[in-house]
Each structure stands twice: as C-alpha cells, then as structure tokens.
Amino acid sequence: MYKTSYDEQNKICTIFLEGIISLKSAIQLKEQIAKEAEKGFPHIILDFGKDVHVDSSGIGAIFNSQKYLNERAGSLKIKNIGHETLSILKIANLDKHLNIIN
C-alpha cells in the first residue's frame, strides 16, 4: 500500500508512488485506486515523486485505472513524473492519453 493524502472538500486522493511499478505492485496500485474511489475519492493524483520507474505492467495499470475512474465520473492525474518515464510515454504516444500535470 502506498502513502496517501486526502482533500475531503474536492474528493481528491493523492497516492505517493515509490520504487518500481512492475507486475506485482501494478496490481496493488490498481486495487488501491479502486478502493480510494469506493471510499468516495473518485479523483486520484498519482505523485511519482523521486526515482519512480514504471514497466509495461505499471503503464497498463495506470490506463486501466484511468478508464475505471472515468466510467465513475472520476479522473486520474499524474504529477511529478520523471524525465525517463515521460520520454517512454512520449515515444509510444501514450502521453497524449494521460492527464500529466506539473
């Protein structure tokens, strides 16, 4: 489970990612996002912070979670994404399908 912070007024949950988001942790991330949405926080911010690396499983989890939230009138935003991860998303043209904020 990742650390979280909550903005009760705007129904936003920020999840602070760390380490490598690979198969096992990607499943945990999807489950945590669904859990937060069910608790009444349909708007999720994934804060990549420092040195977070994402493999294809992690990217899939992010896209699946975004779809899940959008179907429930929620949203998914990505914050503080690293240059390396952003470059990978841009090469694959995936950055255009995500809401990346500074």
Legacy VTK file of the C-alpha trace (Angstrom):
# vtk DataFile Version 3.0
C-alpha trace
ASCII
DATASET POLYDATA
POINTS 102 float
0.000 0.000 0.000
1.232 3.473 -0.889
1.100 6.591 1.278
-1.897 8.791 0.599
-3.235 12.236 1.388
-6.826 13.403 1.062
-8.571 16.610 0.022
-12.010 15.967 1.523
-13.613 19.082 0.034
-12.706 18.258 -3.574
-12.813 14.455 -3.156
-9.205 14.060 -4.294
-6.818 11.369 -3.113
-3.108 11.737 -3.822
-1.170 8.476 -3.919
2.578 8.833 -3.487
4.365 6.238 -5.604
7.829 4.892 -4.894
10.266 2.426 -6.381
9.430 0.315 -9.404
5.857 -0.182 -10.562
6.018 -3.668 -12.063
3.591 -6.598 -12.237
3.015 -7.191 -8.505
2.968 -3.546 -7.469
0.845 -2.613 -10.510
-1.884 -4.960 -9.289
-1.669 -3.412 -5.821
-1.851 0.081 -7.314
-4.999 -0.753 -9.315
-6.602 -2.212 -6.193
-5.702 0.827 -4.102
-7.084 3.245 -6.698
-10.370 1.296 -6.825
-10.508 1.239 -3.017
-9.996 5.010 -2.771
-12.719 5.609 -5.376
-15.099 3.357 -3.438
-14.321 5.365 -0.275
-15.620 8.486 -2.019
-12.474 9.829 -3.683
-13.095 9.460 -7.432
-10.335 11.930 -8.328
-6.866 10.427 -7.978
-3.473 12.074 -8.360
-0.501 9.753 -8.777
2.553 11.581 -7.451
5.638 9.995 -8.968
7.988 11.880 -6.626
11.578 10.688 -6.837
13.003 7.807 -8.833
9.780 6.022 -9.723
10.136 3.662 -12.653
7.215 2.080 -14.480
7.290 -1.031 -16.657
4.601 -2.096 -19.124
2.514 -3.650 -16.329
2.556 -0.342 -14.482
1.568 1.586 -17.597
-1.292 -0.858 -18.153
-2.446 -0.421 -14.552
-2.466 3.353 -14.954
-4.532 3.204 -18.148
-6.966 0.641 -16.708
-7.371 2.737 -13.568
-7.968 5.860 -15.638
-10.737 4.044 -17.550
-12.225 2.747 -14.277
-12.319 6.251 -12.780
-13.647 7.909 -15.943
-16.541 5.423 -16.012
-17.418 6.607 -12.500
-17.214 10.346 -13.266
-13.760 10.497 -11.716
-10.334 11.383 -13.019
-6.710 10.333 -12.865
-3.842 12.812 -12.985
-0.112 12.189 -12.940
2.188 14.572 -11.104
5.984 14.874 -10.823
6.668 12.281 -13.494
10.358 11.708 -14.164
12.042 12.587 -17.432
12.836 8.946 -18.274
9.287 7.721 -17.727
7.817 10.686 -19.594
10.167 10.040 -22.514
8.977 6.434 -22.746
5.348 7.570 -22.751
6.080 10.155 -25.454
7.885 7.663 -27.689
4.842 5.397 -27.529
2.462 8.382 -27.967
0.828 7.445 -24.666
1.397 10.828 -23.016
-1.433 12.284 -25.118
-3.902 9.947 -23.426
-2.934 10.824 -19.847
-3.544 13.936 -17.783
0.010 14.879 -16.771
0.318 17.931 -14.508
3.312 19.786 -13.072
LINES 1 103
102 0 1 2 3 4 5 6 7 8 9 10 11 12 13 14 15 16 17 18 19 20 21 22 23 24 25 26 27 28 29 30 31 32 33 34 35 36 37 38 39 40 41 42 43 44 45 46 47 48 49 50 51 52 53 54 55 56 57 58 59 60 61 62 63 64 65 66 67 68 69 70 71 72 73 74 75 76 77 78 79 80 81 82 83 84 85 86 87 88 89 90 91 92 93 94 95 96 97 98 99 100 101
